Amino acid sequence: MSNIKVEPKTLPGFMELLPNDQIRFNEIKEKIQKSYEKFGFLPLDTPIIENAEVLLAKAGGETEKQVYRFNKGDSDLALRFDLTVPLAKYVAEYYGELSFPFKRYQIGKVYRGEKAQAGRYREFYQCDIDIIGDGTLSIMYDAEIPSVIYTTFKNLGFENFTIYINNRKIFNGMFEHLGLNEKSVDILRIIDKIEKIGKDKVIFELEKLGLDEKQIDTIVKFLEISGTSDEKLEALKKLNIDNEVFNTGVSELEAVINQIRMYKVPEKNFEVNLSIARGLDYYTGTVYETFLDDYRKLGSVCSGGRYENLAEYYTDKKLPGVGISIGLSRFFYQIDKENILENENKSISKVLIVSMSKNEISYALDIANKLRDNGINTETFLEDKKLKAKFKYADKLHIPYVAVIGEEEVKTNTVTLKNMETGEQRNLDIENLIEEIK
């Protein structure tokens, strides 16, 4: 038998965390899930592996190059690269059994074979919500989404963040008005980069696309509209762009802003931003980008928008929707690197039970069961080691209490509880022990 050892090495682009960080990651994931559930979003868990023809029905270009695709027997299979395409398949497949509007959340891993680099992963968690309509979907739902974003980031412990909102119809109507329909997708991709590259580079890129001075001037003037959300809406109306698509976009944006106020989202946490284009040509109406005000360099931490037809590649039924996504793995990497959020709980266990000798183990296990029955996460240390080593174990795992059991504790039906933070020790009966730890 060979003694050659294989080096234990994780593939680049795949996140693995030490237990303390994993606890923190799970806490954040759970808070996002609970925020989504507060608004009535239903859980969904689609397969990681799908038939390639189903998964790649719409994909092309860069996306298709990044897909993990393989054959198993006669089956052509692929790993999901986002949670939206599996949602489209799911809604088309189970259409007759779902209630509309269908509100779902999904938190799961997706796979993209792109170049692995700091904070960019090949396997990563996404936390998505979508609201799907049957034929139509009220604009009111476009206003509910920022309320969900607000609740989620408040629950994560953030106060200073801004949800930027725009409407793609405003851009599309303006391009139609300027005779730039065919170049609209390329222009939007350039505009979407304005915060990163600045106005001068945007103008340079637009000139390279072949736009004339008047067209560029109109686009730049449009992008330079400033002020409060209401002032920006008024300025849009004063542009006097006589185009139905443009005017519909302005009306929708105004309705969404007014309805967000009905949800009692504070004014400081949302704003019309006319440069938010969303690089994908997928969105057709409202679009969102969310930034942490104190950590702008992190980029958008939550984004999404309205789309006209979710499942056009699987069914003739028109299924409009609106949704957002948080890239949790990247978000966690960024906040960890910047030391932004502290652990609320550094340990899974609330108390470690240790016995002085084997004679007390039965009593120790009985105490552990009673604590667990009362909803207290309890760990028992069963290795035959010195008491100092047992305390060291608790300390390293950040377990807040150690319950010590010796002959005297068994006789008196008590435990000696040590608070690992203060060092205080007290002898308690089981009722007081439960009360103290809870």
C-alpha positions as CSV (number, residue, x, y, z in Angstrom):
1,M,0.0,0.0,0.0
2,S,1.4,3.4,-1.0
3,N,2.4,5.9,1.7
4,I,2.5,8.9,-0.7
5,K,0.4,11.7,0.8
6,V,-1.8,14.0,-1.4
7,E,-1.4,17.6,-0.5
8,P,-4.7,18.9,1.1
9,K,-5.4,21.9,-1.0
10,T,-8.6,23.8,-1.8
11,L,-9.2,24.7,-5.4
12,P,-8.7,28.5,-6.2
13,G,-12.0,30.4,-6.2
14,F,-13.7,28.2,-3.6
15,M,-14.4,29.6,-0.2
16,E,-13.6,27.6,3.0
17,L,-13.8,29.2,6.4
18,L,-12.5,28.3,9.9
19,P,-15.4,27.5,12.4
20,N,-15.5,31.0,13.9
21,D,-15.8,32.7,10.5
22,Q,-18.3,30.1,9.4
23,I,-20.5,30.9,12.4
24,R,-20.4,34.6,11.4
25,F,-21.2,33.7,7.8
26,N,-24.2,31.6,8.9
27,E,-25.4,34.4,11.1
28,I,-25.4,36.8,8.2
29,K,-27.1,34.2,5.9
30,E,-29.8,33.6,8.5
31,K,-30.5,37.3,9.0
32,I,-31.0,37.8,5.2
33,Q,-33.3,34.8,5.2
34,K,-35.4,36.0,8.1
35,S,-35.7,39.5,6.5
36,Y,-36.9,37.9,3.3
37,E,-39.4,35.8,5.2
38,K,-40.8,38.9,7.0
39,F,-42.3,40.0,3.6
40,G,-43.9,36.6,2.8
41,F,-41.3,35.3,0.4
42,L,-41.5,31.5,0.1
43,P,-38.4,29.2,0.2
44,L,-37.2,27.5,-2.9
45,D,-34.2,25.1,-3.5
46,T,-33.6,24.2,-7.1
47,P,-31.0,21.5,-8.2
48,I,-27.4,22.6,-8.6
49,I,-27.1,20.4,-11.7
50,E,-29.6,20.9,-14.6
51,N,-29.8,19.6,-18.2
52,A,-27.5,21.9,-20.2
53,E,-30.2,22.7,-22.8
54,V,-32.5,23.9,-20.0
55,L,-29.8,26.0,-18.2
56,L,-28.3,27.4,-21.4
57,A,-31.5,28.2,-23.3
58,K,-30.8,32.0,-23.0
59,A,-27.1,32.0,-22.3
60,G,-24.5,33.1,-24.7
61,G,-21.1,34.9,-24.9
62,E,-19.2,35.2,-21.7
63,T,-21.8,33.4,-19.6
64,E,-21.7,30.2,-21.7
65,K,-17.9,30.2,-21.5
66,Q,-18.0,30.3,-17.7
67,V,-20.5,27.5,-17.3
68,Y,-19.3,24.2,-15.8
69,R,-20.6,21.6,-18.3
70,F,-20.0,17.9,-18.3
71,N,-21.3,14.6,-19.6
72,K,-22.5,11.7,-17.4
73,G,-23.4,8.8,-19.6
74,D,-25.6,10.2,-22.3
75,S,-26.7,13.2,-20.3
76,D,-25.4,16.7,-21.2
77,L,-25.3,18.5,-17.8
78,A,-24.3,21.8,-16.3
79,L,-23.9,23.5,-12.9
80,R,-26.3,26.5,-12.4
81,F,-24.5,29.8,-12.9
82,D,-27.2,31.9,-11.2
83,L,-30.6,31.4,-9.4
84,T,-32.7,33.3,-11.9
85,V,-32.6,30.7,-14.8
86,P,-33.6,27.8,-12.5
87,L,-36.4,30.0,-11.2
88,A,-37.6,30.6,-14.7
89,K,-37.6,26.8,-15.4
90,Y,-39.4,26.2,-12.1
91,V,-42.2,28.7,-12.7
92,A,-42.8,27.4,-16.2
93,E,-42.8,23.8,-15.0
94,Y,-45.1,24.3,-12.0
95,Y,-47.1,27.2,-13.3
96,G,-50.5,25.4,-12.7
97,E,-49.7,24.7,-9.1
98,L,-48.3,28.1,-8.0
99,S,-50.2,31.2,-6.7
100,F,-49.5,34.5,-8.4
101,P,-47.9,36.9,-7.7
102,F,-45.4,34.2,-6.8
103,K,-42.9,35.5,-4.2
104,R,-39.9,33.3,-3.6
105,Y,-36.4,33.5,-2.0
106,Q,-33.5,31.2,-2.7
107,I,-30.2,31.2,-0.9
108,G,-27.8,28.8,-2.6
109,K,-24.5,28.2,-4.3
110,V,-23.9,29.0,-7.9
111,Y,-20.9,28.2,-10.2
112,R,-18.9,30.3,-12.7
113,G,-15.6,29.3,-14.2
114,E,-14.2,32.8,-14.3
115,K,-10.7,33.8,-13.3
116,A,-10.4,33.4,-9.5
117,Q,-9.2,36.5,-7.7
118,A,-9.6,38.1,-4.3
119,G,-13.3,38.3,-3.4
120,R,-14.3,36.8,-6.7
121,Y,-15.3,33.1,-6.5
122,R,-16.0,30.2,-8.8
123,E,-18.4,28.8,-6.2
124,F,-20.4,31.4,-4.3
125,Y,-23.6,32.0,-2.5
126,Q,-26.4,34.2,-3.9
127,C,-29.4,35.4,-1.9
128,D,-32.2,36.2,-4.3
129,I,-35.8,37.3,-4.0
130,D,-38.2,37.6,-6.9
131,I,-41.9,38.5,-7.3
132,I,-43.4,36.9,-10.5
133,G,-46.7,38.0,-12.0
134,D,-49.1,36.1,-14.2
135,G,-49.5,38.4,-17.3
136,T,-49.1,41.6,-15.3
137,L,-47.4,42.7,-12.1
138,S,-48.3,45.9,-10.2
139,I,-45.7,48.7,-10.0
140,M,-46.3,48.6,-6.2
141,Y,-44.1,45.5,-6.0
142,D,-41.2,47.6,-7.4
143,A,-41.6,49.8,-4.3
144,E,-41.8,46.8,-2.0
145,I,-38.3,45.6,-3.1
146,P,-36.4,48.6,-1.6
147,S,-38.4,48.1,1.6
148,V,-37.0,44.5,1.8
149,I,-33.5,45.8,1.0
150,Y,-33.9,48.4,3.8
151,T,-35.1,45.8,6.3
152,T,-32.3,43.4,5.4
153,F,-29.4,45.8,5.8
154,K,-30.9,47.2,9.0
155,N,-31.1,43.7,10.4
156,L,-27.4,43.1,9.4
157,G,-26.5,46.1,11.6
158,F,-26.1,48.9,9.0
159,E,-27.5,52.4,9.3
160,N,-25.8,54.3,6.5
161,F,-26.6,52.8,3.2
162,T,-28.4,54.1,0.1
163,I,-30.6,52.3,-2.4
164,Y,-30.2,53.9,-5.8
165,I,-33.2,53.6,-8.1
166,N,-33.7,54.3,-11.8
167,N,-35.9,53.1,-14.7
168,R,-34.5,51.6,-17.9
169,K,-37.4,53.0,-19.9
170,I,-36.0,56.5,-19.3
171,F,-32.8,55.6,-21.0
172,N,-34.5,53.6,-23.8
173,G,-37.0,56.5,-24.5
174,M,-34.1,59.0,-24.6
175,F,-32.1,56.8,-27.0
176,E,-35.2,56.3,-29.2
177,H,-35.7,60.1,-29.2
178,L,-32.0,60.6,-30.2
179,G,-32.1,57.9,-32.9
180,L,-29.7,55.7,-31.0
181,N,-31.8,52.5,-30.5
182,E,-29.3,50.2,-32.1
183,K,-26.5,51.4,-29.9
184,S,-28.5,51.5,-26.7
185,V,-27.0,48.4,-25.0
186,D,-23.5,49.6,-25.7
187,I,-24.3,53.1,-24.4
188,L,-25.9,51.7,-21.2
189,R,-22.8,49.6,-20.6
190,I,-20.6,52.7,-20.8
191,I,-23.0,54.9,-18.7
192,D,-23.0,52.1,-16.1
193,K,-19.3,52.6,-15.5
194,I,-19.5,56.4,-14.9
195,E,-18.7,56.1,-11.2
196,K,-15.6,54.0,-11.9
197,I,-14.2,55.8,-14.9
198,G,-15.6,59.4,-14.6
199,K,-17.4,61.7,-17.1
200,D,-14.5,62.4,-19.4
201,K,-13.8,58.7,-20.1
202,V,-17.6,58.2,-20.6
203,I,-17.5,61.0,-23.3
204,F,-14.4,59.4,-24.9
205,E,-16.1,56.0,-25.0
206,L,-19.3,57.5,-26.5
207,E,-17.3,59.3,-29.2
208,K,-15.6,55.9,-30.0
209,L,-19.1,54.5,-30.5
210,G,-19.7,57.1,-33.2
211,L,-22.1,59.4,-31.4
212,D,-22.2,63.1,-32.5
213,E,-21.7,66.1,-30.3
214,K,-25.4,66.8,-29.9
215,Q,-26.2,63.3,-28.9
216,I,-23.4,63.2,-26.4
217,D,-24.4,66.6,-25.0
218,T,-28.0,65.4,-24.4
219,I,-26.8,62.2,-22.6
220,V,-24.2,64.2,-20.5
221,K,-26.8,66.8,-19.5
222,F,-29.2,64.0,-18.6
223,L,-26.5,62.4,-16.4
224,E,-25.7,65.7,-14.7
225,I,-29.2,66.2,-13.4
226,S,-28.8,66.6,-9.6
227,G,-30.7,67.4,-6.4
228,T,-33.2,65.5,-4.4
229,S,-35.2,62.6,-5.8
230,D,-38.2,64.9,-6.4
231,E,-35.9,67.6,-8.0
232,K,-34.5,65.0,-10.4
233,L,-38.0,63.9,-11.4
234,E,-39.0,67.5,-12.1
235,A,-35.8,68.0,-14.1
236,L,-36.6,65.0,-16.2
237,K,-40.0,66.4,-17.1
238,K,-38.4,69.7,-18.0
239,L,-36.2,68.0,-20.6
240,N,-39.3,68.0,-22.7
241,I,-38.4,64.7,-24.4
242,D,-41.4,63.9,-26.5
243,N,-41.3,60.1,-26.3
244,E,-43.9,57.7,-24.9
245,V,-41.3,55.2,-23.5
246,F,-39.4,58.0,-21.8
247,N,-42.5,59.5,-20.2
248,T,-43.7,56.1,-19.1
249,G,-40.4,55.6,-17.4
250,V,-40.5,58.9,-15.6
251,S,-44.1,58.2,-14.4
252,E,-43.2,54.7,-13.2
253,L,-40.1,56.1,-11.3
254,E,-42.2,58.8,-9.7
255,A,-44.8,56.2,-8.6
256,V,-42.1,53.9,-7.2
257,I,-40.5,56.7,-5.2
258,N,-43.9,57.9,-3.8
259,Q,-44.8,54.3,-2.8
260,I,-41.4,53.6,-1.2
261,R,-42.4,56.5,1.2
262,M,-45.6,54.6,2.1
263,Y,-43.4,51.7,3.2
264,K,-41.8,54.2,5.6
265,V,-38.3,53.7,4.2
266,P,-36.3,56.8,5.5
267,E,-35.4,59.4,2.8
268,K,-31.7,59.1,3.7
269,N,-31.7,55.4,2.6
270,F,-33.1,55.8,-1.0
271,E,-32.5,58.1,-3.9
272,V,-33.1,58.5,-7.6
273,N,-29.8,58.0,-9.4
274,L,-30.0,58.5,-13.2
275,S,-26.6,56.9,-13.9
276,I,-27.7,53.5,-12.6
277,A,-28.2,51.5,-15.8
278,R,-27.4,47.9,-14.8
279,G,-25.0,46.5,-17.4
280,L,-27.3,43.6,-18.4
281,D,-29.8,44.3,-21.1
282,Y,-32.1,42.0,-19.1
283,Y,-33.9,44.6,-17.1
284,T,-36.8,46.6,-18.7
285,G,-38.1,48.9,-16.0
286,T,-37.1,49.8,-12.4
287,V,-33.4,49.0,-11.5
288,Y,-31.7,49.1,-8.1
289,E,-28.1,49.3,-6.8
290,T,-27.3,49.4,-3.0
291,F,-24.2,51.0,-1.6
292,L,-22.8,51.1,2.0
293,D,-22.2,54.9,2.4
294,D,-19.1,54.4,4.7
295,Y,-17.6,51.8,2.4
296,R,-18.4,53.0,-1.1
297,K,-15.3,51.2,-2.5
298,L,-17.0,47.9,-1.9
299,G,-19.3,48.7,-4.9
300,S,-22.9,47.6,-5.0
301,V,-23.8,45.1,-2.3
302,C,-27.3,44.4,-3.6
303,S,-28.8,44.9,-7.1
304,G,-31.6,43.9,-9.4
305,G,-34.6,45.2,-11.2
306,R,-37.8,44.6,-13.2
307,Y,-37.9,42.3,-16.2
308,E,-40.8,41.8,-18.7
309,N,-40.7,38.1,-19.3
310,L,-39.0,35.7,-16.9
311,A,-39.6,32.4,-18.7
312,E,-39.8,33.3,-22.4
313,Y,-37.5,30.4,-23.3
314,Y,-39.7,27.8,-21.6
315,T,-43.3,28.9,-22.1
316,D,-45.5,31.2,-24.1
317,K,-47.1,32.6,-20.9
318,K,-46.0,36.2,-20.1
319,L,-44.4,36.2,-16.6
320,P,-43.1,39.6,-15.6
321,G,-41.1,40.0,-12.4
322,V,-39.0,42.1,-10.2
323,G,-36.1,40.9,-8.0
324,I,-32.8,41.5,-6.3
325,S,-29.7,39.5,-5.4
326,I,-27.0,39.8,-2.7
327,G,-23.8,38.0,-3.6
328,L,-23.2,36.7,-0.1
329,S,-19.7,35.1,-0.5
330,R,-18.2,38.3,-2.0
331,F,-20.1,40.5,0.5
332,F,-18.7,38.4,3.4
333,Y,-15.2,38.5,2.0
334,Q,-15.4,42.3,1.7
335,I,-16.8,43.0,5.2
336,D,-14.4,40.5,6.8
337,K,-11.4,42.2,5.1
338,E,-12.6,45.7,6.3
339,N,-13.6,44.4,9.8
340,I,-17.0,45.9,9.3
341,L,-19.3,43.5,11.2
342,E,-18.4,41.9,14.5
343,N,-19.7,38.4,15.5
344,E,-22.7,38.5,17.7
345,N,-22.0,34.9,18.8
346,K,-18.5,33.6,18.5
347,S,-19.5,30.1,19.6
348,I,-22.3,27.7,18.7
349,S,-22.2,26.3,22.3
350,K,-23.4,28.4,25.2
351,V,-21.9,26.2,27.8
352,L,-19.2,23.4,28.0
353,I,-19.8,20.7,30.7
354,V,-16.7,19.1,32.1
355,S,-16.4,16.4,34.8
356,M,-13.5,16.0,37.2
357,S,-13.4,12.2,36.6
358,K,-15.2,9.4,34.9
359,N,-17.4,8.9,38.0
360,E,-19.3,12.1,37.3
361,I,-19.9,11.5,33.6
362,S,-23.5,10.1,34.0
363,Y,-24.5,13.2,36.1
364,A,-22.8,15.5,33.6
365,L,-24.7,14.0,30.6
366,D,-28.0,14.3,32.6
367,I,-27.3,18.0,33.2
368,A,-26.4,18.5,29.5
369,N,-29.7,16.9,28.4
370,K,-31.7,19.2,30.8
371,L,-30.0,22.3,29.4
372,R,-30.6,21.2,25.8
373,D,-34.3,20.5,26.6
374,N,-34.4,24.2,27.7
375,G,-33.1,25.3,24.3
376,I,-29.5,25.9,25.5
377,N,-26.7,24.7,23.1
378,T,-24.5,22.5,25.3
379,E,-21.3,20.7,24.6
380,T,-19.7,18.0,26.8
381,F,-16.0,17.5,27.0
382,L,-15.3,13.7,27.2
383,E,-11.5,13.5,26.8
384,D,-9.5,12.5,29.8
385,K,-7.5,15.7,30.2
386,K,-6.5,18.1,33.0
387,L,-9.0,20.8,34.0
388,K,-6.7,23.5,32.7
389,A,-6.8,21.9,29.2
390,K,-10.6,21.8,29.3
391,F,-10.8,25.5,30.2
392,K,-8.3,26.2,27.4
393,Y,-10.6,24.4,24.9
394,A,-13.6,26.5,26.0
395,D,-11.6,29.7,25.8
396,K,-10.2,28.9,22.3
397,L,-13.8,28.2,21.0
398,H,-15.2,31.3,22.8
399,I,-17.7,29.2,24.8
400,P,-19.0,31.7,27.3
401,Y,-19.6,29.3,30.3
402,V,-18.0,26.2,31.7
403,A,-20.0,24.0,34.1
404,V,-17.7,22.0,36.3
405,I,-18.9,18.8,37.9
406,G,-17.0,16.9,40.7
407,E,-17.9,14.6,43.6
408,E,-19.3,17.5,45.7
409,E,-21.6,18.8,42.8
410,V,-23.0,15.2,42.3
411,K,-23.8,14.9,46.1
412,T,-25.5,18.3,46.3
413,N,-27.2,18.1,42.9
414,T,-25.5,21.3,41.7
415,V,-22.9,22.5,39.3
416,T,-20.1,25.1,39.6
417,L,-20.5,27.5,36.7
418,K,-17.6,29.7,35.5
419,N,-18.2,32.8,33.4
420,M,-15.3,32.7,31.0
421,E,-15.4,36.5,30.4
422,T,-15.4,37.7,34.0
423,G,-13.8,34.6,35.7
424,E,-16.6,34.6,38.3
425,Q,-17.6,31.1,39.7
426,R,-20.9,30.2,41.3
427,N,-22.4,27.0,42.7
428,L,-25.9,26.7,41.3
429,D,-28.8,24.2,41.2
430,I,-30.2,23.2,37.8
431,E,-33.0,25.8,37.8
432,N,-30.7,28.7,38.6
433,L,-28.2,27.3,36.1
434,I,-30.7,27.4,33.3
435,E,-31.8,30.9,34.4
436,E,-28.2,32.1,34.5
437,I,-27.2,30.8,31.0
438,K,-30.4,31.8,29.2
